[in-house]
């Protein structure tokens, strides 16, 4: 029997179903922290509506990943119910937790702290959180006879190419391999890419998010170890590529966005040595729940930092 669930209202997807075992993760302090990490660093200085967070984005990616997985699995013949449902739940868990390792100011934190000091990034650190955080369950059991460990989910974060993908077996008795799920997570139209384009376009008001993502998903066909797109989905794919191009040009690489990121970079460069490169948060992942953007901006040890002053006065020397 399927887990009990709740329904959340989302401005992008309408309604998102949240299952009981997913709520045990969502309600944890380490996940709730994502409410305090903006989805786009610096973009809200150009587009004031872009104050949305990685919490809502993670729920959206979970939703898309589930729809995507369900569609691919329906096209694999003679697949047992438990096998089918485990893949479905696994992909949703990946989508839900894929950004759990992001630090304050997201990718800028990767560039200034995670990479240079710890030789890691938000994905590898997210895997560490799933394996070590005492606030999260070690194993979830969505249905009787189906269980998924946090280690299984974490292993999906630590790859940069399909060759490194940890799932390699045949799916049931078919000729389809588990590598198809790589494309849900990291393909050209992954669940992550689809949601951030839709969500960022909506909250910035940029207007480039008219992507028929369900047509893309329903036109996707599992074939051996790949996912191929039916020609009937070509226009939807083209619209996604154009949306991505225009969003990077008009939003992510906007000159004022880049200026704001320069100021934020300077702030992090000042903050990191004063706070011992965030050692207490990174060595003990349970403490990471307390590290967010406002906790830095209002940290008493950083009151004389350039960015802290400029941000509070709503004035930027570069903008």
Secondary structure as the mmCIF struct_conf table of DSSP 4:
data_model
#
loop_
_struct_conf.conf_type_id
_struct_conf.id
_struct_conf.beg_label_comp_id
_struct_conf.beg_label_asym_id
_struct_conf.beg_label_seq_id
_struct_conf.end_label_comp_id
_struct_conf.end_label_asym_id
_struct_conf.end_label_seq_id
HELX_LH_PP_P HELX_LH_PP_P1 UNK A 2 UNK A 4
STRN STRN1 UNK A 5 UNK A 10
TURN_TY1_P TURN_TY1_P1 UNK A 11 UNK A 13
STRN STRN2 UNK A 14 UNK A 19
HELX_RH_AL_P HELX_RH_AL_P1 UNK A 20 UNK A 26
TURN_TY1_P TURN_TY1_P2 UNK A 27 UNK A 27
BEND BEND1 UNK A 28 UNK A 28
HELX_RH_AL_P HELX_RH_AL_P2 UNK A 29 UNK A 32
HELX_RH_3T_P HELX_RH_3T_P1 UNK A 33 UNK A 36
BEND BEND2 UNK A 37 UNK A 37
STRN STRN3 UNK A 38 UNK A 38
BEND BEND3 UNK A 39 UNK A 40
TURN_TY1_P TURN_TY1_P3 UNK A 41 UNK A 42
HELX_RH_3T_P HELX_RH_3T_P2 UNK A 43 UNK A 45
TURN_TY1_P TURN_TY1_P4 UNK A 46 UNK A 46
BEND BEND4 UNK A 47 UNK A 47
TURN_TY1_P TURN_TY1_P5 UNK A 48 UNK A 49
STRN STRN4 UNK A 53 UNK A 53
HELX_RH_AL_P HELX_RH_AL_P3 UNK A 54 UNK A 74
TURN_TY1_P TURN_TY1_P6 UNK A 75 UNK A 75
BEND BEND5 UNK A 76 UNK A 76
TURN_TY1_P TURN_TY1_P7 UNK A 77 UNK A 78
HELX_RH_AL_P HELX_RH_AL_P4 UNK A 81 UNK A 97
TURN_TY1_P TURN_TY1_P8 UNK A 98 UNK A 101
TURN_TY1_P TURN_TY1_P9 UNK A 104 UNK A 106
HELX_RH_AL_P HELX_RH_AL_P5 UNK A 107 UNK A 109
HELX_RH_PI_P HELX_RH_PI_P1 UNK A 110 UNK A 114
HELX_RH_AL_P HELX_RH_AL_P6 UNK A 115 UNK A 118
BEND BEND6 UNK A 119 UNK A 119
HELX_RH_AL_P HELX_RH_AL_P7 UNK A 122 UNK A 132
TURN_TY1_P TURN_TY1_P10 UNK A 134 UNK A 135
BEND BEND7 UNK A 136 UNK A 136
BEND BEND8 UNK A 138 UNK A 138
STRN STRN5 UNK A 139 UNK A 143
TURN_TY1_P TURN_TY1_P11 UNK A 144 UNK A 145
STRN STRN6 UNK A 146 UNK A 149
HELX_RH_AL_P HELX_RH_AL_P8 UNK A 150 UNK A 155
TURN_TY1_P TURN_TY1_P12 UNK A 156 UNK A 157
BEND BEND9 UNK A 158 UNK A 158
BEND BEND10 UNK A 160 UNK A 161
HELX_RH_3T_P HELX_RH_3T_P3 UNK A 162 UNK A 164
BEND BEND11 UNK A 166 UNK A 166
BEND BEND12 UNK A 169 UNK A 169
STRN STRN7 UNK A 170 UNK A 170
TURN_TY1_P TURN_TY1_P13 UNK A 172 UNK A 173
BEND BEND13 UNK A 174 UNK A 175
STRN STRN8 UNK A 177 UNK A 177
HELX_RH_3T_P HELX_RH_3T_P4 UNK A 178 UNK A 181
HELX_RH_AL_P HELX_RH_AL_P9 UNK A 182 UNK A 186
BEND BEND14 UNK A 187 UNK A 187
TURN_TY1_P TURN_TY1_P14 UNK A 188 UNK A 189
HELX_RH_AL_P HELX_RH_AL_P10 UNK A 191 UNK A 204
TURN_TY1_P TURN_TY1_P15 UNK A 205 UNK A 205
HELX_RH_AL_P HELX_RH_AL_P11 UNK A 213 UNK A 218
TURN_TY1_P TURN_TY1_P16 UNK A 219 UNK A 219
STRN STRN9 UNK A 220 UNK A 223
TURN_TY1_P TURN_TY1_P17 UNK A 224 UNK A 225
STRN STRN10 UNK A 226 UNK A 229
HELX_RH_3T_P HELX_RH_3T_P5 UNK A 231 UNK A 233
HELX_RH_AL_P HELX_RH_AL_P12 UNK A 234 UNK A 247
HELX_RH_PI_P HELX_RH_PI_P2 UNK A 248 UNK A 252
TURN_TY1_P TURN_TY1_P18 UNK A 253 UNK A 253
HELX_RH_AL_P HELX_RH_AL_P13 UNK A 255 UNK A 274
TURN_TY1_P TURN_TY1_P19 UNK A 275 UNK A 275
HELX_RH_3T_P HELX_RH_3T_P6 UNK A 276 UNK A 278
HELX_RH_AL_P HELX_RH_AL_P14 UNK A 279 UNK A 283
BEND BEND15 UNK A 284 UNK A 284
HELX_RH_3T_P HELX_RH_3T_P7 UNK A 285 UNK A 290
HELX_RH_AL_P HELX_RH_AL_P15 UNK A 293 UNK A 297
TURN_TY1_P TURN_TY1_P20 UNK A 298 UNK A 298
HELX_RH_3T_P HELX_RH_3T_P8 UNK A 300 UNK A 302
TURN_TY1_P TURN_TY1_P21 UNK A 303 UNK A 304
HELX_RH_AL_P HELX_RH_AL_P16 UNK A 306 UNK A 312
TURN_TY1_P TURN_TY1_P22 UNK A 313 UNK A 314
TURN_TY1_P TURN_TY1_P23 UNK A 317 UNK A 318
#
